[in-house]
Every structure is written in structure tokens, then in C-alpha cells.
Amino acid sequence: MPADDTDLENTFIWSEYNDVATDDDTYVQQCATDENTIFLFKDQHTNNTDAIQPYWKGKTSIAPSQSTVYLQVYNRITPGWETVDSDNATAADTEFVLQADIQTNLSDYYDASNWVAFRVYQMAE
């Protein structure tokens, strides 16, 4: 697993950004076997004092009840990834939401340009 928030080797193409921009049951597929599937996303704010509220909606062909799905935020001070939500109960191919509301130590998560990094991952078996 990547130790920092460097962009991943597989990036979205422009049409995939459009696919995930609206809640319309269109998903971007990530395939893996015997490794973690990871989505990295970043959000830019105008300052480093806004509450951080990541929201991810998706589904997976491997049930979270079989292999937990994690939402993490990157802490630039420690540095490292912190789990802020997870799902270990949903069935396969069923839509679910991961989200958080971070209100404290906000400057720990913002970079110098006010970007915050998140990742959602699951071990693909």
C-alpha cells in the first residue's frame, strides 16, 4: 500500500471523472487479485480550517462482510493514513456509503495548497 498521497499508477480518464461526478449508478471499475484495490481522491479547499467531510458511494463485487472496505484520510503531520470509516457488513454488489466528519486538528490534513487526500481500499482475494 502506498505510504503517502502520491498519485496512483492507474488514474481516471476524463470520462471516468464524469462517471463519478454524479449519483447516477455509474461506477468506475477497479480490478485486482490478491492485492488491495485502491481509489485515491483529493479535495481542494480555499483554506485549511474547513471541516473535512469525505463522502464515497460505491459497491464492490467482494462483499465487505468478507473483506472490509476502508475510508482513510492522509495526515501530513504523523505522516500516515488514518481510518475514518469502514464497512464490514454489506453484501457483494450492493451500494454503500463511507463518510466522515473531521472537526479537529484540521491543519494536520491540509497540504500547502489546501488539498486533502483520501483513499478507499479493499483487499481483493
N, C-alpha and C positions, 0 to 999 in steps of 0.2 A: 504494500500500500504506500502511496506517496506520503512523504513526511511533511510536505508543505503544500501551499496552494498553487504551485506551478501548473500551468495548463496541461491537461491530459493529452495523450498521444492521439486519441480519437476525438476530434472536435465536431460540433454540429456544422452542417452545411446550412446555407441561408434558408432553405425550405423547412428544415427541421426547427429552426428558431421560430418560424411562423407556426409550425405544428404545435409547439408547446406554449405559445403566447396566449392562447385562449382555451377555455374549458369546453372542449367540443368532442371529447372521446377520441381524439387523435393523439397517438403516442409515438415516441421515438424509441426504437428497439435497440437494446444493448445486449449482445450475446457473449457468453463466456462459459467455459467448462473448467472446473477445478481451480477457479480463481475468483476474485471479487469483481463484480460488475459495479462500476462507479459512474455517477453523474456528478460533475462539478459545476456549480453555478455561482455567479458573483452578482452583487447588487451594489450600485454606487449611490451614495447619499451626498447631500450638499454640505454636511458637517459630520463630526464624529460624536455627536451627542444624541442622535435619534435612537429611539428604541429599535432593537433589531428583531424583526419578525419574519423569519423564513417560513415559507409555505411550499410544500411539494405535494402534488397529487399524481398518483400513478398506480400501476399494478405490475405484478411480476408473475411469470409462469411457474416459479418456485414459491410455494406458499411461505409467507413469513412465519407461519406456525412451524415450518420445517427448518427455515433458515432466516433468522431475524434480519430485518431491514433497519438501517440506522440513518438518522439525520445528524450531521455534525457541523459545527462552526469552527473556523480556524482562529485560534488565539495566538496573536502575534507576540505576546509578551512571554509566554511559557517556553518556547513556542510549541504548539501542538494542536491536534484536533480534539474537540470536546463533544461528546454525545449530548444532544439536547432533546431528542425524541427517538423512539423506536417502535416497531410493530413486530410482535411475535405471535399474533393470534389470527390474522386474516388468512383466508383460503387463497389458493392459487387463482390467478386470472380474475381477481376481484379488486376493484378500485378502492384505494385507501389514501388517507392524508397523513402526512408528517408535518408538524409545525411547532414553533416555539415562540416565546415572548421574552427576550433578554432585556432586562431593565437596568442591570448594574454592571460596573466595570466596563462600560461601553468602549472606551478608548483602547481596551485590550484587543478588540476585534477589527478595528478600522486600520487600513494602511494609510500612508501619507496622502493619498488621493481620495480618501474616504470610501474605498471599496471594502466590502465584507465578503468573505468566501465561505461557501457551504458545499457539502457533498452528501449524497445519498448513496449508500452501498449495501450490497448483499453478497454473501459467499455463494457462488454458483457451484452446485455439486454435480 
